Amino acid sequence: MSFLLEYNISDDTIKKIIENHEESMIFSVLCFKENVLEVIRYLESIHVEVLDELLINRLELFLLPKRKIQERFEKYNIQVLVELINEDINVLNNV
C-alpha cells in the first residue's frame, strides 16, 4: 500500500485502511493499484478533499473503473456533488 504515499496518503491512513478491511479487499487494491490511482487522480481533479476518509471507509469505490465513476458523477452537478461529498461521504450512497 506504500504506493499511496505518493498521493499524500499518510502512513496513518494506510494503517487504518488495512485495519478496516479484510485481506481480500487489500489484495484487490494491490492487484488493481493502477485503477486505484486513476480514481484518486480523478477525485483530486474534481476537488474531492476527503480522500483519506473515502479510502478508510469506502475502499470499494477505488476498485470501480474510473469511467463508471465519471458517468455516475456526471449525472449530477459535479461541483455541488463534490461539496456534498466533502461534507459527508454518505452522499455516495445515493449516487
C-alpha positions in Angstrom: 0.0 0.0 0.0 3.0 2.2 0.0 2.2 3.4 -3.5 -0.5 5.6 -1.8 2.2 7.7 -0.2 3.0 9.3 -3.5 -0.6 10.8 -3.4 -0.2 12.3 0.0 -2.0 9.5 1.7 -0.4 9.2 5.2 1.0 6.1 6.9 -1.7 6.5 9.5 -4.4 6.4 6.8 -2.8 3.3 5.3 -2.8 1.6 8.6 -6.5 2.5 9.1 -7.3 1.1 5.6 -5.6 -2.2 6.5 -7.3 -2.3 9.9 -10.8 -1.6 8.4 -10.8 -4.0 5.5 -10.4 -7.7 5.0 -7.3 -9.1 3.4 -9.1 -9.9 0.2 -10.0 -6.2 -0.2 -6.5 -5.1 0.4 -5.3 -7.8 -2.0 -7.7 -6.4 -4.6 -6.4 -2.9 -4.1 -2.8 -4.1 -4.6 -3.7 -6.1 -7.7 -5.6 -3.1 -9.2 -3.4 -0.3 -7.9 -3.3 1.4 -11.3 -7.1 1.7 -11.3 -7.0 2.9 -7.6 -4.5 5.6 -8.7 -6.7 6.6 -11.6 -9.7 7.0 -9.3 -7.6 9.0 -6.8 -6.4 11.3 -9.6 -9.9 11.8 -10.9 -11.3 12.6 -7.4 -8.4 15.0 -6.9 -9.1 16.7 -10.2 -12.7 17.4 -9.2 -11.5 18.7 -5.8 -12.7 15.9 -3.5 -10.9 16.7 -0.3 -11.9 13.7 1.8 -9.8 11.0 0.0 -8.4 9.7 3.3 -11.9 9.2 4.7 -13.1 7.6 1.4 -10.1 5.2 1.4 -10.7 4.2 5.0 -14.5 3.8 4.8 -15.4 3.3 1.1 -12.4 1.5 -0.3 -14.6 -0.4 -2.8 -15.1 2.9 -4.6 -11.5 2.8 -5.7 -11.9 -0.6 -7.4 -14.6 0.7 -9.7 -13.5 1.7 -13.2 -12.8 5.5 -13.3 -15.1 5.7 -16.3 -18.0 4.3 -14.3 -17.4 6.8 -11.5 -17.3 9.7 -14.0 -20.5 8.6 -15.6 -22.3 8.4 -12.3 -20.9 11.8 -11.2 -21.8 13.5 -14.4 -25.5 12.8 -13.9 -25.3 15.5 -11.2 -23.9 18.9 -10.9 -20.3 17.8 -10.1 -19.4 21.0 -8.2 -22.4 20.6 -5.9 -21.9 16.8 -5.6 -18.2 17.3 -4.6 -19.3 19.9 -2.0 -21.7 17.4 -0.5 -19.2 14.6 -0.5 -16.7 16.8 1.2 -19.3 17.4 3.9 -20.4 13.8 4.2 -19.2 10.8 2.3 -22.5 9.1 2.9 -23.9 11.2 0.0 -22.3 8.5 -2.2 -25.0 6.1 -1.1 -27.3 7.9 -3.4 -25.0 8.3 -6.4 
